[in-house]
Amino acid sequence: MYVVVIGAGEVGTSIAASLASDHEVVVVDVDPDRAEQLKYELDVLTIAGDGTSSEIQSTAEVHRADMVIACTDDDQTNLVACGTAKTLGDGFTIARVKSTDFLRTWEGSEGAFGVDFMVCTDLLTAENIVRVIGLPAAVDVDPFAGGLVQMAEFEIAEGSPVAGQTVSEADRFESLTFVGLFRNGDMVIPRGDTDIAVGDRAVVIGSPESVQSFATDVAPEATPDRADEIVVVGGSEIGYQTARLLEERDFSPRLIEQDPDRARWLAENLPETVVMEHDATDTEFLTREHVDEADIVVTALRSDEKNLLISVLAKRLGVDRVIAVVDSPDYVTVFEEIGIDIAVNPRTVTAEEITRFTYESVAENIAVLENDQAEVLELELTEGCGLVGRPISEIVADSDARFVIGAITRDRRLVTPRGDTVLQAGDHVILLVEADSVSDIASMA
C-alpha cells in the first residue's frame, strides 16, 4: 500500500515504523526538524508542513494513497486532514481523536468528517484498563475470535507457585497454550522443558476459562474473577469512561475528583459510582475512606507526575494493585521500575489499534507485545492458502519464522492445537509471531 501518515508524534512514529518494512510510507509533520529526523530513523519519505493543507497533501501525493492516517495530538487537525484527503482522492481515511463526542457523531453518520475509521484514544485506554481489571493477575489481555479465545500476558512474581516449574508442569489446562516467554528483553519460544523464572513475562492463549484458571495458578492471592473494591482517581475522560465501563460489567467503583463542577457532572452521569470530591494526594482522606483496602486503584489524572505521586501513595498505603495512566511513553519504564503494577500508555494503545486495522487485509485481529518484539495474529484461512491441509508440525518444520500456534476456532468451536492437527479452510488461527517474521506468516495465509 501507499500510506500517508499525518503527524510524527509518538503515535505516528509507531505506526510508520510498523508499516515501513512492507508498505510505501510518507510521513507529514509540521516540525521540519522532526520530519528530517524521522527520514533517517525509519527510512521513509517525510514532508514538513501543515497536514491539513491541500498543497502539502498534494505534495504527499494523497490522490494516489491507499490509506491516509491522521494522528496528530489535535482532534480538529485530524478531522480536517481527513476531510481534505477526501477532496483529493479516495484513499481510506483513519482519524485519531480523544473526544468521545466526535466518535459519537461519526458513529451516527457514516462517513462524517470524511473519516472512514475513527479511533478514540480515551475510550480505547479505558477499555484496555477494564480488560486488565477483569483478569487481576495479568499485565495485558486481548480477546480474539469474537471472544472465544483470550491472549493474556502475566508477570511471574517472587513467590508465584509457577516460578521454578517447567512449562509442561505449569500447563495443566486442556484448552491453553504457552506461546511465549519474555526474559531479560528477549523472546523465548517455550518448550515443555523450558523453566519459568521469576521476572519472566509469560504469554498464554486459550479459552477465557482456562486463562482465568491459569491466572489463579500464577497469583492465587489475586481475586480470581473480579475485584470487589475499585477506586478510580481522576475524573478525566479516561477516568469517566473507565468507571462507566465498570458499571456496565456490574462493578460499583468509587471515583475521586477534586474539581466540584466535574465531580457533580460525574455523579449525575455515573449512577452506580460513588463520586468523592477531594484531593487524592491527601493521605488522611485516603485512609479515612479506606482506599488502602481497595483491590485495585486506577490513577487517571491528566498529569503523569500526579499519577505517579498517587500511585506511589496507594502502594505505600497497601493497595494490592495499581494501574496508572501514563501519557508519556518515556515514563512507562519509570512507573514499572518503582513498583507500579501496570502502566497504560494511551498513545501506545492508539498506535496498536490503528496498526491492527491496517493489517486487516491479512489478519482479523492483532496484538502487539513488549514494544513490538512479537505480535499475536488472528488469521482466517482460505482455500488454497499455504497453511491449509497441513499438520502444524510440518508447517513449523518447513518455516524459518519463529511462531507458536496458540488456538484454533473451527465452526465457532475451540480446537486446541497439537502437532498432528491439520489446518482447514475457514479455521481462525491465533498465533504468536516474532515481529520480524510477521510478513512471512502473513504471506503463507
N, C-alpha and C positions, 0 to 999 in steps of 0.2 A: 504493500500500500504506500501511497504518498500521503504523509501525515503532517499537518501543520499544528504545532503546539504554541499557543499564545500565553506567555508568562513563564519565566525561567526561575521561579522561586523553588522551594523545596518540592512542591507537588509536580510542577512542570519538569523539573530536572529528573525526578524519579521516573516519571512517565517516559521522557525522552530516552533515558538510559535503558529502560526495559524494551523499548521498541527499536532502538537504533540498529541493533545487530540484524534484524530481519526486515526492516522497512526503510524507506527513504523518508527521513525526518528533517523538518525545518522548524527551528525554534525562533519565535519573535519575542523580544523583550525591550521595554522602554529604556533600560540601562545599557549603554554601549559597552561599558566595562564587563558587565555580567555576560552579555552576548559574546564578547570576544573570548572570555574565559571558558565559556561552555563549548565554544567551537573546538578548542583543543582538548578539553576534558573528555568529550563524548564523540568527537569526530563527526559532528553533524553540521549542517549549514545553519548559520544564525543570521538574523536580521535585527538591527537596532531600530526601534521605532514604536509608535503607538499602535497596538494590535487592533484597535477599533477603526483605524484609518483605512479607507478603501484603497488609498495609494500604497500603503505599506502591505496590505493584504494582496494587492496585485503584484507587488514585487516578490511576495512569497508564493506567487502562483496558486492562490487559493482556488482559482477557477478549475484547476485540474486535481484538486485534493480529494482523496477518498474520505478523509476524515479531518475535521478541524476541532481541536480540543482547547477550549478557553479556560484556563485555570489560574488566573491571577488571584491576588488576595481581595479583589474588589468585585462584588456581585454584579453591579451595574456594568462595569467594564466587560465582564464575561458575557453578559446578555447582549450588549451592543455588538461585541465582536462576532458572536454567532449570527446576529441579525445581519450584519454587514457581509459575512461569509455567504449567507443565503442569497444575497443580491448578486454575488459574483459567480456562484457555482452551485452545484447540487450535492456537495460533499456532506457526509453525515456529521452533524454538529453535536458536541458534548460540552455542557457548561457546568462548571463547579460553582455552587452557591453555598452560603452559610444560612441564609434566611429561609425558614420553612414557609413563609408567605409566598415567596417566589415559587417554591416547589408545589404548593397547593394550587396556585394559579396555573402552573404548567400542567399539572395532573388533570385539571378541569377543562383544559382546552388543548387538544392535540396540536403540537407544533407552535405553541405560544412562544413568543420572543425569538422565533427562528431556531429553537433548540429541539433537537431530536431525542436527546437523552440528558437528563439533569441529575447531578449528584449533589446531595445536600450534606455538607460536611458535619454539621451539628447533629443531625438525625442519625447519620451513619456511626458517628462516635458513640452516641447513646446506645444504639443497637449493639455495638461491639461490647460496651460495658455490661449491658444486661445479659448478653450471652455468657460472658465470663462469670457473672454473679450466679447464673443458673448452674454452673459447674464449679463449685468453690475451689477445688484444688488445681484448676487449670490456669495457664497464663494466656492461652489462645484457644478459641473454639470457632469452628466454621461448619455449617450444615452443607450437605451435598445430597444429590439425588432426591430433591424435594423433601428433605428431612429424614429419609430412610437411613442415611449414613451421616456420621459425625466424625470430623477430624478434631483432635484435641492435642495440645502440647502441654506437658507437665514438667515442672522443675523438680528434680529429685533432691529433697532437702535432707539435712542431717537428721537421722532418726527415722527416716521413711522405711517402712518394712521391706520395700523392694530394693533398697540400696544394698549392694553386695550380691544380689541374686543375678542369675543369668536370665537372658530374655526368655528362654524356654520355661524357666521356673516362674517368672512373673506373668507370663502369658497363659493363664488358665481359663480363658474365655473363648468359647467356640466361635463367636462372631466378632472377634477383634484381632487386628494385626499390628505388630510393631513395625513401623515403616522407616523410622529414622531416629538416630541419637545425635544431638549436637553436643560436642565435648571440646572445651578449650578453643572454641572458634572454628572447629572442623566438623564436617558431617560424616557420620559413621553409618554405613548400611548394616543394620543388625543381623546377626545370625543367631541360631539357637544358643550357642555357647558364648555369645558376647556378654560381658559383665556390665551391669548397670551400676554406675558410680554416683556418689554424692556430687551435686553440681551439674550433672547431665541434664539435658532437656530431652525428654522422650516424646516422640510423636507417634500417636496411635490412630488408627482408622477402624471404625466398626459401627455396629448398631448403637443408637443413643443409650440403650440399656446397658450394653457391655462397657461402653466408655464410662458411664456413670459408676458401674461396679468397679472398674479399674481405678477410678478416682478415689474410691473408698479405700482401695488397697494402698494407693500412693500416700494418702494422707487421711488415715482413719479418724483423726480427731476433727477433721473438717465436716461441716454439715453435709450429709450425703445427698440431699435433694434440693433444699432451699435454705437460705439464711432467714432466720426469724426476725432479726433486727438489722435494718439497713438505714444508714444515715447518709444523706446527700448534703454536702457542704457547698453552697453557692447556687443561687437561682438563675444562673446564666441560661442561655437557650439549651446548652448541653445538659445542665442540671435539671431543668424543667422536663426535657424530653426523656431523660433517664427515669425520673420519678413517674412520668406518665406511662412509660412502657412497663415499669414495675407494677403499676396499678393494673394494667391490662393482664398481667400474669398473677393477679390476686395477692400481690405483696401490699403491705401498708407501710411505706417508708416514712421517715422523718426528714425534713429539709430545713436547713439553716440558711437564712438570708438576712443580711444586715439592712438593706435599703427598705424603708417602710412601705413605699408605694409598690415596689416589686414584690415584697412579701405578701401584701394584700392581694395583688393580682394572682400570685401563685396559689394562695389559699382558696381563692374563688374558682380556680381552674383545675385544682387537684383535690377532688372531694375525698379521696382515700389517703391523702398525705397530711401528716401533721406538720404545719409550717411554723417555724420558730424565728421570730425577728430578733437577731442578736449577732454580735461579733464572734465569729467562730474561733478567733485566736484567744478568747477569754477562757483560760483553763478551768477557772472556778465554775463558769457556766457549763462547760463540757462535762465536768464531774457531777455537777448538780443534776444535769439532765441525763446522766448515766450513759453518756456517749462512749465511755470507756468499756461498757458492757456490750457494745454493738458487735455483731458478727462481721459486718463489712462497713467501712466508711469510704465514700466516694468523694474526692475533692474535685470540684468542678467550677472553681472561681476563674475569673478572666485573667488572672496573673499567675505565671509559673512560680514566681517567688512565694506568693501567698499559699499556693497549693503545696509547695514544698514545706513551708513552715507548718501548716495544719497537718500535713501527712506525718511529719516527724512528731508533732504533739500527740496525734492519735496513736501512733506506735508506742510512744513513751507512756501513755495512759493505759496501754494494754489491749488495744483493739486487735482482734485476731488478724484481720486482712484489710489492707488499704489499697484502693485503686485510685490513681491520680491521673487527671487530665494534664498533659504536658504539651504545650503549644510548640515549643522549640525542640526539634529533633535532637539538638546537641545536648539537651538536658536529660533526655531519657536515660542515658547511662548513669548520670549523676543520681537520679531518683532510685534506680535499681541498686546502685552500689552502696547507698546508705540504708538499704533495707526495706524500701517501699516495695510492696509485693508486685504490683503491676502498674506500669506507666503506659497510658494510652495516648498516642500522638495523633491528633485529628488529621494532620497533613499526610502522614503515612497511611492512615485508614482510607483517605480520599484517593491518594495515588493508587493504592491497591485496587480499589473499586473501579477506577477508570481503566487501569491496566487489565483488570478482569474482563471488562466489557469489550476491550479491543481484541481480546483473544477469542471472542465468541464464535468466530468463523471456524476455529479448530477445537475449542474447548467449551463445554457447557458451563463450567464454573472453574474458578481458580483461587487459590490462597497462596500468599507469599510468606515465607518463613525466614526468620533470622537474617534480616537485611538482605533478602533475595539470594541467600545461599541455596535455597531449594524452593520448589513450588509444588503444591498439591493440585492436580488437574482432574477434572471430570470429563471424560471423553465418551461420546456416543458413537459406537462402532457401526459402520455401514457396510453393506455387502461389497466385497471386493477389496476392502482395506487390508493393509499388511498384517493386522493383528488377528483377523477373523479366521477361524478354522484351525488354529494352532494352540497347543498346550502352553501354559505360562512358562514352564521350564525351558522349552525350546526357544521362546521369544527372548528370554533372559540370556540364554547361552549364545544366541546369534547377534546380540546387540552390544555395542560398546558403551551405550548410555548407562548411567547409574540411576536405577529406579527400582521401586518396590510397588507392586500392586497391592493395595490395602483392602479393597472391597469391590464387589461387582453386584449390580442390581439387574435382574432379568425379569421382565414382566411384572415390575413393581415388587419383586421379592429379592431379599438379600441373599447373595451367594458368597460364601467365604472362600477366597481364592486359595488353591493349592497348586502344587507344581504340575499336576496332571489335569487341571481344569482347562477345558478347551473353550476359548472365547467365541462368542456367536454374534452375528449381526443383530443390532438392536440393544446389545448389552451397554450399560453405563459402567464404565471402568473408572475407579477413583484410585489414583496412584501418586506417590511422592517421587519427584524427579529432581535431580541435581540441576541447578539453574542453567548450566552450560549445555545440558542435554535436552532441554525443553523442545527445541526446534527438531531434533532428531526423532523424538517420540511423536510430536505433532505430525510430522511428515509420514509416519507409519500409519497414523489413524486416518 
